[in-house]
Amino acid sequence: MSVPIVKKNQILTLEIVDSAFGGKGIAKIPTEKGDYILFVPNTINGQTVKGRVVKRKNSYAECKLVEVIKPSPDEKEIPYQAISGAPFARLPIEIQKAQKQTQAIELYKRIGKIEHIDSLFDEYIESPDVWHYRNKMEYSFSAIGYDVEKQEEFDGFALGFKKRGTWWIVENLEKDSGLFDAEFENKLKEIRQFCEASGLPAWHPPKKEGFFRYLVIRKSYLTNQFLIKLVTSSDGLEHFSLNKFTELIDRLFGDRVAGLLHTINDDIGDNAQSRLGHEDTLIGENVIKESLLGLTFEISMQSFFQTNPKCAELLYAKAIDYVFEDNNIDDTIVMDLFCGTGTIGQLVASKTNSKVIGVDIVKDAIENAKENAKTNNIDNVDFFAADVNKFLLEYPEYQNKIGTIILDPPRAGISKKALKRVIELNAKQIVYVSCNPSTQARDMEELFGANYELKKLSLVDQFPHTSHVEAVALFTK
């Protein structure tokens, strides 16, 4: 038997010499049979890192990043606190763009089997803002913290982001991360200090106990206001002054507070949205207003809404361009599946006489969508709160009456059953918006088998400093 090149859980010192789609750095170990490949997520070409082997195969291994020993020559200093959610923040945006575009195109060639993808590529759409572009953040409390300077865990009280590769350890956010609102993040430590001074414990993830759990924030770029939600358990609530917490938030942010919510979450699961509790509005509203391409939207804390609204405008504009590609959608039905708060559907409805139907499983999002349509005086759109696959089964009368289907599924992509139903509707064209090109490339095989052809494809960088890139594709019969 041959001796394995690496062993599971072995920690290796590796030099990253290349990168693959999804932010995976590539290291190589020379062997008599050729290079043995090791993939290390969230690493940069030129870095020297420590990686722990989590999966081992004959020709490659997958590792978890333990620490960066030496930075890449390409990295630059930035004035923000490093966080796990932005592993490429120190890499110049031009290099990020080149890598994302090259790797995504290769992905479509390999998984989608489209050798001529270069000739169908439309454009790479960059984010208008590289920094402070996010409109939502979720900060975690934990009784297990990590001191970044000392590089060691501590028992106590932490509020910030989870340490990479863990679900129980939180690194205190001491200053602006560069991704969300600078004023809010620079004052987050004051919220942490207030909560810690209450004497009530932060949530202890392994023990499934504690009081403080999450702080969730939405920001409106239309009004420059915040919707803030504190999530706690009920254990100790009688000893916590929500009035004093409200006074703190008012003192810190004043008129920027559109609403302050409190959610009781006694679910032991790691989720800011409770299934075993309720939510109260302490002050203001429980929704926030945002504007996209001239339309106004009310968004609840639970509703899906694009995280980078300025870039989302460019993404939606591209999707709408594809919908109207042949200028022939009037007198047909447009179906917007996985519609969220109905953004794309309403934008399309405002530009045509066509009937637009929006479907999403999240009831709150659909209620928001209906209210938004009223606010925007759009009456040729209907929204349904339903599972996409079940909806398509329950309304077979749309067979051969759909001119355009807009797909905007979650990161896992559309299920095979739902995609089969979509194909059976026999739409003339499908505009597929994807936050995960790998699942979109996978679904292309089914679409090609149903006599759809890829006409155009654009990439959209909605999340600078991460490995994510989105795609908009136009398929026609």
N, C-alpha and C positions, 0 to 999 in steps of 0.2 A: 504493500500500500504506500502511496506517496504521502509525504508529510504535508499537511495543509500549510499554505503560505502564511495565512493569518488565522487567528482563533477568535471565536465570539467573545466579546467583552474585553479583548485585548486593546490597550491604549497605545497608539502609534504616533510618532512624530512624522508629519507628512509635509511635503512641499506641493502646493497647489500649482499645477502647470497648465490647466485648461479649465473650461467651464461648459456645463450642459444646461439645457432648458430647465427652468424651475429653480435657478439659483444654486445648482449643485456644482461645487468645485470638483475637479478631477486631479487625483494624485496617481502616480504609477510606481509599481515595484518591478524592476526588470527580472525576468526569469528565462530559463532556457527555451521555453515555449513562446516567449514574447512578453509584453508588459501585462502585469496583473493590475487591473483598474480598481481604484477606490473612490467612491463618491462621498463627498462631504458637503452637505447642504449649508447654505449661507456663508460660503467662503469665496474669496476673491483670488483670481489668478495672480501668483507671485507671493501669496502669504505662506508662512510656515505655521502649521497648526498642530494641535493635539486632537486626535479623533479616536472615538471608541467604536470598535466594530460591533454593529448590531445585527447584521445579516451577512452570511458568508456563502458565496457560490464558487464554482470551480474557476471561473474566469474574472469575477469581480466581487467586491464587497461594498456594503453600505455602512457608513459610519455616522456617528453623531459628533457634532463639534463640541469639544471639551473647552478649549481655549485657543486664542490666537497668540502665538509665541512671537511672531515677527510680522509686521504689516507689509502689505504689498507696496512696491515703489509707485504704483498708480494712486494710492490713497492720499487724500489731502486732509489737513486739519479743518474741523468745523466747530462753530461756537455753541454747539448743542450737546445735551447729555445723550450719550450712546444708549440705544435701547434695542432689545432683541427684535422688535417689529420692523426695524429699518437697518438690516445688516449691511446694506450697500451705501449708506449715507455718506461715507467718506470717499466713495468712488465717483469721479466727475460724471455728470449726467450724460455727456457725449459718449462716454464709454458704456454706460448703462444702456443707452439707446442702441448702439451698435450691436451689443451682445443680445439684447432682447429680440431685435429684428432678425438677426442671423439665425439665432437658435429657434425662433418660432417658424421661420420659413423652412428650416431643415426638418422640424417636427411635422409640418404638413406634407412634406415629401415622404417622410418615413411612415407615419401613421395613416395619413390621408391618401397616400400613394398618388400624389399629384406632382409629377415630375416637372410640369410646366407652370408651377405655382408662381414663378418669378414674373411671367407674362400676365398673370391675373392680379398681381399685387397692385393695389391702388395707392395707398399712402400710409406712412407712420405718423400718427397724430400725437404730438407731445403735450404734456400737461402745461397749461398756461402758467401755473405756479408750481415751482419745484419744492418750495418750503411752505409750511403752514397751510396745506391744501385740504386737510381733512375736516369734515363737518360733524364727526362723531368719534368719541373715544370712550372706552370702558376701562376704568382703573380698578384694580383688585386690592382688597385688604387681605392681609395674612399675618398670623402670629409667628410665621417663620420668614425672616427676612434674609437679604444677602447684602453684605457690605462690599460694594464694588471696589473701593480703594484697598481694603484689607483682603479682598477675595476670600471671604469666609461667611458662613451662615451665622445667624444670630436668632435667639428667641426674643420676641418682643412685639413690636407693632410696625407694620409696613404698609405703605399705600403707594402703588405705582403699577408697573408692568411685571408680569411673571418672567422669571429668569428663563432664558432659552433652554428648552428641553425639559422643563419641569412644569407641574401643575399646582405645586404647593408652595413654592418659594417666590417671594416678590421682592423686587429691587425698588427701594424708595426713589420716587422721581423728585429730584431736588430743584430742577430747573427745566426750562423749555426743551422739549425733545426735537423741535423743528418740524413736527408733523401737524400738531393741532394749534390752538390759539395760544400765543405766547403769554398774554396776560394771565390766562387761566392756569397754565402749567407752572408759571413762576410763583403763583399763589397757592398751588396745591399743597405745599408743605404746611401752610397755615391751617388748612382743613385737617390735615393729618394730625397736627399738634393739638387742635381743638378736640378731635375725636379721642385721641390717646389720653388727654387730660380728663376725659369723662370717667376714666377708670374701668370702662367696659372693654372687653377683649376683642381684638380682631379675630376673624374667622380662622379656625385651625383646620385646614383642609383634610389632613389624615384622620383627625379625631371627629370631624364633622360637627364641630361645635364652635360657639363664639357668637358675637353680636354684629360687628361691622362686616359687611360682605363686599359690596361694590359701590362705586360712584360712576354713574353713566351720564355723559354729557352730549347733547346735540347743540350745534351752532348754526345759526342762520346767517348766510352771507348777504341776504336781503336786508335784514334788520340789525345785524351784528349783535344779536342777542343769544342767550343760552337757555336751553331747557335742561334742567339738572335733576337727576334722580339719585337719591340715597337708598341703597338696599341694605336692610338689616334683617336679622332673625327677630322673633318675638321674645327671645330669652334675654331679659334685661331691659326691655323697652320702657318699663315703668320707671327706670332709673335714668332715662335719657331725655333731655329737654329738647323736643323738636322746635320749640319756640326760640331757644337760644341758638340752635343750629340755623334756623331761618334768619335770625338777626346777624349771624356771622356771614352767611351768604350775601345778605343785603349790604353789609358793610364792605365786603370784598369786591362785589361786582355791581351793586346799585342798579341803575336802569338797564343794565345788560341782562338782567334776569327776566326772561319771559315767563318762566314758570319753575316751581320747585316741587318735586314729587317725593313721596316716601313710599317704598314698597316693602312689605313684610314678606320675607322668603324663608320658609322653614323647610324647604326641599333640600335634602342632603346633596342633590346633584349640583354640579359646577355650572350654574346658569344664573344670569342676572334676572331673568324673567321667571317669576314664581308660578308654580302650579298649585302651591299650598299656602296661599296668603292673599293679600289684597293690596291695592294701591290707593293712596290719598293724595290729593293736590293740596299742598300746604299754602302756596301763594301763586297767583297768576293763572296761566292756562296750562293744559296738559298736551298742547300741540304747539308747533312752531311753524312759521311761514317761510317759504323759500320760493324763489323765482327761477324758472328755466325757460329760455327762449320766448320770453314775453308772457308766459302763463304763470299763475300763482298757485302754490300747493301748500296745503296744511299737512303737517307730518307729525304723527304721534311717535312716542319713544320706541314702540315696537315695529313700526312700519319700516319696510325696506325702502331706502332712498339712496341714490348714488352718493358714495362717500366723498367724492371730489366733484362738487357741483359745477365748478367752472370748466373742468375737463368733460364732465357729463354732457354739458351743452354741445361740445364738439362731437362727442360720441353719438348723441341723439340726432344732431344735424346730419351726420353721415348716414345713420340708419334711415332717416326720413328721405334723404337723397336716393337711397337704394329703393325705398318703397315706391317713390315716384319716378323710378328709372325710365319706365316706358310711357309715362304720362297717361296711363289708361286704367286707373283704379276706380273712377266714378262708376256708380251703378253696380258695384260689387261689394261684398262684405270683406272687411279687414278684421282679422282675429289676432288679438294681442294676448299671447299666452305667457304665464308667469309675469303678470303685468305690474305687480307691486301697487304703488299708489297711482298707476295708470298714466304715467308720464308720457311714454311714447305714443300710446293710444290716443290721448287727448291732443297731442301735438299733430298727429296725423289727421284726427277728426276736424281740427281747426282749419285744415287746408283742403278739405274735400267734402263732397256731399255723401260720400260713402258711409254706410253704417259700420261702426267700429264696435267690436265686442272685446271686453277685457276680462280675463279669468285669472284668479290667484287664490291659493288656499288660505291665506292669512285674512281673517275677517276684518281686523282693524284696518289693514291696508285698503281693502275694498271699500269700507265705510269712508276712509279718507278720500279715495278715488271718486266716489259719488259726490261728496261735498266739494271736492276740487272742481269737478265738471260743472257743478252749479255756479261756483264762484267765477269760473271762466266763461260762463254762458255757452257751454257746449252741450247741445242736445241730441247729437247724432252718435252718442256713445252709451253703451250699457255695460255695467260691471256685475260680475257674478263671483261670489265667494264659494269656490269649489275646487276639489282636486282636479287638475287638468285632465288626467286620463278618464276619470269618471264623467266629467262634464262632456267630453267628446263622445262618450258612449251614450249619454242621456239626450244628446241633441243631434241625432243622425240627419235631421232635415237640412243641415248645412252642407251635406255632401254635394260636391260640384257647384257650390254657390260662393265659395270663398275665393276671392281674387288673390289676396295676400295674407300670409301668416307671418306674424312677428313672433319670434321665439327669443326669450331672455331667461333661460333656466338658471338655477343655482349652480354653484361651482362643480357639483357632482355631475352636472349635465342632465339631459332629459332621459327618462327611463325608456327602455326598448319598447314597452307597451305603448307609452304615450307617443313616442316617435312613430310607431306603426300607425296609430290613429291619426296623427298629423298627416302622414303620407296618404292615408285613405281619403282624407278630405279633398285631395286632388287640387290643391291651390295652384295657381299659375306661377306664383313666385313665393319664396320663403326668405325672409330677412332674419338671419340667425345672429343674435348678439350674444357673445360668450365671454364670461370672465375666466374661462379656462380653455385655452386653445387645444389642449390635449384631448379633452372630451369632445370638443367640436370636430377635431380631426377624425376622431373615432366615429362620430355620427355621420360623417361625410360618406362613408362606404354604403350605409343604408340609403342615403339620399341619391347617390349615384345609381344604386340598384333599382331605384324607383323612377329612373329617367329624368332626374334633376341634374343640372350641370352647374358648376361653380362659375359665376360670371365675374365677380369682383370680391376682393378681400382687403380690408384695412386693419391695421393694428392701432390700438389706443393705449397710451401709457397713463393710466389713471392713478397708478401707485408708484411714483418715483421712490427710489431707495429700497424697493422690495423686488422680489423675483417675478411679481405678477405683471401680466400684460393682457389686455382685453382685445377681442377681435369682433369685427362686424363683417358678415359674409352675405352676399346676394346669390341665391340659387334660383334658377328659372327652369321651367319644364322644357 
